[in-house]
Each structure stands twice: as C-alpha cells, then as structure tokens.
Amino acid sequence: MAERTSDVEKHGLDDDTQVEDAVLALANDDRVSAFTPAEQRSIIWRIDRRLVLTLGFLYMISLMDRTNLGAASVAGMQTELHMNDKNNAYTIVSLVFFLPYALFQPPATVMIREIGPRKFLTFIVFFWGAVMIGFGFVKTWQVMAVLRVILGGLEAGFYPGCVYLLSTWYPRFELQKRNAVFYLIGSMASAFAGILAYGLMQLDGRAGLSGWRWIFIIEGTLTCVLAFAAYMAIVDFPELSPKSWHFLNHREAAFVVARIEHDRADVKTEPFVLGAYLRNAYDSKVWAFAALYMFTTTNSYAIAYFLPIILRDGMGFSVAKAQCLVAPPYCAAAVAMVIQAYYGDKWHLRGPIIVFNAAIGVLGLGLLGYTKNDGVRYFGVFLATIAANANCPALLTYQSNNIRGQWKRAFTSATLIGGGAIGGIIGTSVFRPVDAPGYRPGILACLLSQALVIITVAGLSFKFNRANKRVEAGGKAIEHHPGFKYTF
C-alpha cells in the first residue's frame, strides 16, 4: 500500500519544485547565461561595493547627525542653552525633527524616482550638512528647534530613498544581507559617535566656542564633504544603470534586470499617477509594516538619544565613560544582524527572526528598568540594543519581500520609514527629564512596543499563510502576479 504524503510534505515539495523551476528558468535566460558564474559573482560584488557601501557610509553620517544631541547634551549643551525639566526643551528639540521627517517621506520617494538617486540624495545630504554646521552657532534652544525642523525635512527623503533603491537592485532572498550591511555601517555611527564626540569636546574653548558646538561643526563639515564624493559614486536604478559613472555596461545591466524579472517581475515603472499611488494605502499589510517599524524605532531612537544620559545620570558613570560605553552594545548588535541576515536569506526566514529579537528586547528592557545592579542593567542595554537594531534591516527586508511594483515599493518604503519617524516621536517624548534617573515610564513604553512587534508579526504570518495556501490551491494571485508567494 502506497504511503500517503502529508499536507506539510506536499507544501514543502511544492515550494522546492517552484524554487528549482525558477532557478532553471533564470539559468536558461540568455541575459544570464551570457556570463559565467564567476563573471556573475563579479558583477554582483561590484554592485555591492558601489551601491551598498556608498549608501551605508551616507547613512552612517545621517545617523550621526540626527542623534548627536545626546552626546552634545552631556558635553554641556543643555546648561549653555538653558534646557531644563521646566521648559522640557531637550525633549522638544529632539521631537520636532520627526514631524517633517514623517510628513515629507511619501513625496520624497516619488522625487527620487523622478529626479534620480544621484542628484536627489546628494542634494539633501549637502544641505543637511550645512544645517548641522549652523547648530554649532545657535544662541538659544528655540533656534536649535527650528533648525531641527529643517533637518527633519531634508533627511525625510534619504532613508526611504536608500531603502527603495536597494530593494530595486536585488532578488528577494539576497536582500537582507545587503540591508544588514547598509544598516550595519550606519549603526557604527551610533557605536562610535560617542567616542568621536568625546574627542571633539576637547576643542572646548577653541575660537571661543564650547566643545559641544565643535561636535556639530566638524560633523556637519564632514557631511558636506561626503556629499561631494557621493555625487560621483551613487548609481541609478538597474534599468538605467549604464548611465552611471564608470559602472555597468548594457549587457551587465540586462543581467541584473533579468534576475529581478525572474524573481518578482517588477522592473518596469509605470507612469506616475497620484490616484494609483495613493490606492496602495488600501492594502492593510502596508500599515502593518509601518506599525512594526514604529514599534522598533521607538526603542532604537530612545536608546540613541538617551543612552548616554542614562549611563551618566542613571548609572553614575563619568562623562567620558558614558560616551565610550555606548559603543559595545552597538558592536554586539552589528554581529547579531549580520548572522541573522545570512541565515534569514539562506532559509528564506523573516518573521521568526523579528519575533526572536523582540523577545530578547523585552528581557533586556526588563533588566534595564527593573533591576538594581548596574552590571545587570548594562547587560540589559546590550539585549535591548541588539533587539532594536538587528530588527531594523530584518523589517526592511520583510516589507520588501512581500510587495511588488515600483510605485507600491516606493509608497511602502515611505510609509515604513514614516512609521519609524512616529516611533522616533514616541521614543524621544516618553523619556522625560522629570522621570530621571530611572526613566521607568519610558522603559515601560519601549517594553510594550516590543511586545506589540510579536503580536503584529503573528497576525501577518497568519494572513500570509492563508494567502499562500490560496495560491497553491489555484486561487487569487498575490500582488497581481501568478506564482508570487509571501515570505514569512
């Protein structure tokens, strides 16, 4: 009597067959078979170096510029600008950045597609660098708040633009490694910005300026210099890449386009129509991804802005030690995100990784907020930092893997990072000066946001599993493309 195959085994066999068919179809495409495997790897490595590394270093300076308030604070900014718990000025200055940052993201992702990545990204990088230099000369915290609003508007297009550009270049199961490297390079700003800031503080008194002012002036100047270098290095979208300076030729660009077409068939860009662009908002998973990123960045921004202050005021470390002790947790997070990215792409896993990170985030925040021993609390900082930062590239990939179409990809990149901006508002407003040195309400808010990540991923996994089974049964196609299946 023949053995019966279980539903689970059938599901696995179907998936394996689909993967094998896709690999065979790709290998037989003339645009791909024109290159040997070694030549294909060489093209992809060239793309990685030119695209991922360039965007990663720009993101590093972006994070450094937007989160160096914490370093400037412990270097004397709050005292000199009369920021205190009565006027709540530090929270206000931190908070106002995120209002224009969230508001201008949807139009910004349209602009990067229409103007082109090189012109658009380098323009905003140069001008936010100029704004950063201006931070070093402000006389009142109110003027600093206005400059933070301008900075938020300029930076609104950068991160979603980078996320969108990266997602157009790689097949779905090669993307998390690239997102992780991009985010890893950026997170090094958070790891070593405190050490750099401590070094710049030693310029205190030079040209009659305080040490905290030199933090903004030097880092703003560095941003402007990098903008000029990036103008030569940033590349266009895959189908237009032969126009980029000393990059791919037409045959190599056709190879990249073929890989994307066989993976998800969304290289072609339709003419922009506002109504069609906004109709993407009717897809519930778009807002679920945005909510997930909001919950995650509530933690990541809170850590970036307030960790130096918690280390100094809450744990009693000196200014020098507080600046330097920021680095080790971010280095640990970097190791975690690279390992997770490798196995996430290899095993086609997204949701379980995100849930695991959120769970250790809950544990870490609990140790940080509700234990007395400083060593245990600092270990909690490690876990909380790993959870928040490792989940950022994982969520970028989770979103990119499960949508199709250029304008939907642009819209979803904007709403995802817009959700992150709202998380920034929450993360910077729940840590109030009146709650020092323990900051229990802020830690509780971050703890709850990590729990909500777990619940939201569980809901999406249920939705995605049902949709995939419907496709396997010959039902309605996902994302209007036959054979497309969700990754979860």
MOBEL-V892694 format. One record per residue. N is the residue number from 1. PHI is phi in whole degrees, 0 to 359 (999 if undefined). PSI is psi in whole degrees, -180 to 180 (999 if undefined). NEAR is the number of other ideal C-beta (glycine too) atoms within 8 Angstrom. Layout:
# MOBEL-V892694
n = [N,N]
phi = [PHI,PHI]
psi = [PSI,PSI]
near = [NEAR,NEAR]
This chain:
# MOBEL-V892694
n = [1,2,3,4,5,6,7,8,9,10,11,12,13,14,15,16,17,18,19,20,21,22,23,24,25,26,27,28,29,30,31,32,33,34,35,36,37,38,39,40,41,42,43,44,45,46,47,48,49,50,51,52,53,54,55,56,57,58,59,60,61,62,63,64,65,66,67,68,69,70,71,72,73,74,75,76,77,78,79,80,81,82,83,84,85,86,87,88,89,90,91,92,93,94,95,96,97,98,99,100,101,102,103,104,105,106,107,108,109,110,111,112,113,114,115,116,117,118,119,120,121,122,123,124,125,126,127,128,129,130,131,132,133,134,135,136,137,138,139,140,141,142,143,144,145,146,147,148,149,150,151,152,153,154,155,156,157,158,159,160,161,162,163,164,165,166,167,168,169,170,171,172,173,174,175,176,177,178,179,180,181,182,183,184,185,186,187,188,189,190,191,192,193,194,195,196,197,198,199,200,201,202,203,204,205,206,207,208,209,210,211,212,213,214,215,216,217,218,219,220,221,222,223,224,225,226,227,228,229,230,231,232,233,234,235,236,237,238,239,240,241,242,243,244,245,246,247,248,249,250,251,252,253,254,255,256,257,258,259,260,261,262,263,264,265,266,267,268,269,270,271,272,273,274,275,276,277,278,279,280,281,282,283,284,285,286,287,288,289,290,291,292,293,294,295,296,297,298,299,300,301,302,303,304,305,306,307,308,309,310,311,312,313,314,315,316,317,318,319,320,321,322,323,324,325,326,327,328,329,330,331,332,333,334,335,336,337,338,339,340,341,342,343,344,345,346,347,348,349,350,351,352,353,354,355,356,357,358,359,360,361,362,363,364,365,366,367,368,369,370,371,372,373,374,375,376,377,378,379,380,381,382,383,384,385,386,387,388,389,390,391,392,393,394,395,396,397,398,399,400,401,402,403,404,405,406,407,408,409,410,411,412,413,414,415,416,417,418,419,420,421,422,423,424,425,426,427,428,429,430,431,432,433,434,435,436,437,438,439,440,441,442,443,444,445,446,447,448,449,450,451,452,453,454,455,456,457,458,459,460,461,462,463,464,465,466,467,468,469,470,471,472,473,474,475,476,477,478,479,480,481,482,483,484,485,486,487,488]
phi = [999,291,285,275,267,290,300,297,295,297,300,296,296,299,297,298,296,296,297,298,296,294,297,294,298,295,297,273,288,301,291,266,292,293,242,288,305,294,293,297,298,294,295,296,295,295,297,303,296,282,268,294,292,298,295,298,291,292,293,301,290,297,296,298,290,272,243,279,298,298,294,295,297,287,270,115,298,298,293,292,263,59,269,208,286,281,268,53,295,297,296,297,297,293,287,296,304,280,293,292,299,283,294,267,288,301,294,294,289,290,295,294,288,278,275,109,298,297,293,294,292,291,300,289,296,298,285,286,297,296,296,299,300,299,302,287,239,289,256,224,289,295,295,299,299,296,296,294,297,298,300,298,296,290,284,303,273,283,296,297,296,294,300,296,298,299,292,278,262,236,299,301,262,240,276,296,298,290,299,293,295,304,288,298,298,296,290,298,298,293,290,248,298,296,293,299,298,297,295,291,299,289,279,309,98,295,55,74,249,290,300,294,292,295,303,291,294,292,291,293,296,300,299,298,296,296,299,296,295,293,300,277,265,297,252,275,294,307,291,250,297,300,282,288,291,49,233,272,270,294,293,292,295,296,299,296,299,299,299,289,297,287,278,212,52,223,290,295,255,284,302,290,231,302,299,293,298,286,294,299,291,283,276,298,291,303,280,294,297,298,296,300,290,298,298,289,285,306,283,294,286,300,294,297,276,247,301,301,288,295,297,281,274,276,247,80,283,291,301,298,293,298,295,280,286,290,293,304,299,289,295,297,296,298,298,298,291,290,298,296,295,299,283,298,290,295,262,57,247,229,303,301,295,296,295,301,298,298,295,288,294,301,297,297,293,297,294,294,267,231,239,259,290,294,295,294,297,292,297,299,300,303,296,295,290,300,300,291,280,292,283,296,294,297,288,302,285,305,292,297,290,242,225,226,95,296,286,291,297,294,296,290,299,292,290,298,288,298,299,298,295,295,300,295,297,295,298,271,260,275,264,264,304,291,268,294,267,277,54,301,302,295,295,296,298,294,297,295,295,293,297,291,300,298,295,293,296,299,296,295,298,297,297,293,297,298,294,296,296,295,295,298,274,86,273,302,289,272,55,60,222,302,89,289,229,289,255,213]
psi = [130,142,141,142,128,162,-38,-44,-39,-43,-45,-42,-41,-44,-45,-41,-42,-42,-45,-42,-41,-43,-41,-44,-41,-44,-31,-4,129,-32,-23,-45,-11,-15,143,161,-38,-40,-37,-45,-36,-40,-46,-40,-36,-40,-45,-48,-44,-39,-58,-45,-41,-50,-36,-44,-34,-37,-34,-47,-31,-49,-39,-42,-35,-17,10,5,-38,-43,-43,-32,-50,-12,3,2,-45,-40,-46,-34,9,47,130,179,-12,-45,-8,33,-39,-42,-41,-47,-38,-41,-43,-22,-40,-17,-57,-28,-40,-41,-39,4,-44,-47,-29,-38,-26,-42,-38,-33,-38,-41,-36,143,-41,-52,-46,-51,-44,-32,-51,-33,-45,-45,-30,-27,-40,-39,-40,-40,-39,-29,-32,-6,9,149,-21,158,-24,-41,-40,-39,-41,-43,-34,-34,-46,-43,-42,-41,-40,-42,-11,-35,-11,-59,-50,-32,-42,-45,-44,-47,-45,-41,-21,-13,-21,145,162,-38,20,2,-37,-36,-41,-42,-37,-43,-43,-50,-34,-47,-41,-41,-18,-25,-44,-33,-44,0,-36,-41,-44,-43,-39,-39,-42,-28,-24,-9,6,125,-20,134,23,18,145,159,-39,-29,-37,-28,-49,-42,-49,-44,-34,-40,-43,-39,-46,-41,-44,-32,-41,-43,-39,-27,-33,-27,-35,139,163,-176,158,-47,-17,5,-27,-18,-15,151,120,56,-122,148,-178,-37,-42,-38,-39,-36,-45,-45,-41,-41,-41,-41,-40,-25,-47,-2,54,32,-41,135,121,156,142,127,121,-45,-44,-38,-45,-23,-18,-19,-15,-10,117,-32,-24,-43,-26,-42,-42,-41,-42,-43,-34,-47,-39,-45,-18,-41,-47,-39,-37,-43,-44,-41,-34,-10,-46,-36,-40,-42,-38,-53,-37,-32,-5,18,155,169,-46,-47,-39,-41,-42,-31,-5,-31,-49,-43,-36,-33,-41,-40,-36,-44,-45,-44,-32,-44,-45,-38,-41,-50,-28,-44,-40,-43,2,44,138,-61,-49,-35,-43,-42,-42,-46,-43,-37,-43,-23,-42,-45,-46,-43,-35,-42,-40,-41,-22,18,164,-34,128,-32,-43,-41,-40,-34,-38,-37,-42,-52,-44,-39,-42,-47,-50,-43,-37,-28,-19,-55,-31,-41,-37,-42,-39,-45,-49,-34,-19,18,160,160,136,-46,-32,-37,-41,-45,-44,-34,-41,-44,-35,-52,-28,-41,-38,-36,-40,-38,-36,-38,-45,-48,-33,-15,-20,-15,91,146,-33,-17,-1,151,-6,-32,42,-46,-41,-43,-39,-41,-42,-39,-45,-37,-35,-38,-37,-28,-46,-45,-43,-42,-38,-42,-43,-39,-40,-45,-46,-39,-43,-42,-41,-41,-35,-41,-44,-29,4,18,-157,135,151,135,31,30,115,133,-13,134,151,150,126,999]
near = [2,3,4,4,6,6,5,6,8,9,9,8,9,9,8,8,8,10,8,8,8,10,8,8,9,11,8,7,10,5,10,13,8,7,10,5,6,6,8,11,8,8,13,8,8,10,13,11,8,10,12,12,11,12,13,14,10,14,16,12,15,15,14,13,15,9,13,13,11,14,15,13,13,12,13,10,12,10,7,8,11,9,12,8,7,4,8,9,13,11,12,11,13,12,11,11,14,13,11,12,14,12,8,11,16,10,7,13,16,11,10,16,13,7,7,9,12,12,8,13,16,13,8,12,16,12,9,15,17,10,13,15,13,10,13,13,8,11,4,8,13,6,9,12,12,8,12,12,12,10,14,14,11,12,15,15,15,15,10,16,15,13,14,14,13,15,12,11,12,9,10,10,9,8,15,14,11,13,16,13,14,15,15,13,12,13,14,11,14,14,12,9,14,15,10,10,14,13,7,12,12,7,10,8,7,7,3,4,10,11,13,14,11,15,16,14,14,10,15,17,10,10,15,12,8,13,12,9,8,14,9,6,8,12,12,9,11,11,7,9,13,9,5,12,4,3,9,12,6,7,8,10,13,9,14,14,12,12,11,16,9,11,9,10,9,10,11,5,7,9,3,9,7,6,6,9,12,8,7,12,9,5,8,6,10,13,9,11,15,12,11,15,16,14,14,16,16,16,18,13,13,14,12,11,13,12,13,14,13,11,12,13,8,12,10,6,8,6,9,7,9,15,14,10,11,14,11,8,13,14,9,11,14,13,8,11,17,12,8,14,16,9,10,14,12,6,6,8,8,14,11,7,12,15,12,8,16,15,11,11,19,11,10,17,16,11,13,12,13,5,10,4,6,7,6,10,14,10,10,16,13,12,14,16,15,16,16,16,15,13,14,14,15,18,14,13,14,14,13,13,11,10,12,11,10,12,13,11,15,14,15,13,15,13,15,16,13,13,15,13,14,11,18,14,12,12,16,14,10,12,12,12,9,5,10,10,6,8,14,8,9,13,12,9,11,16,13,8,15,16,10,10,16,11,8,12,13,9,9,12,10,8,9,12,10,8,11,11,8,9,14,8,6,4,5,5,9,10,8,5,11,4,7,10,9,10,11,9]
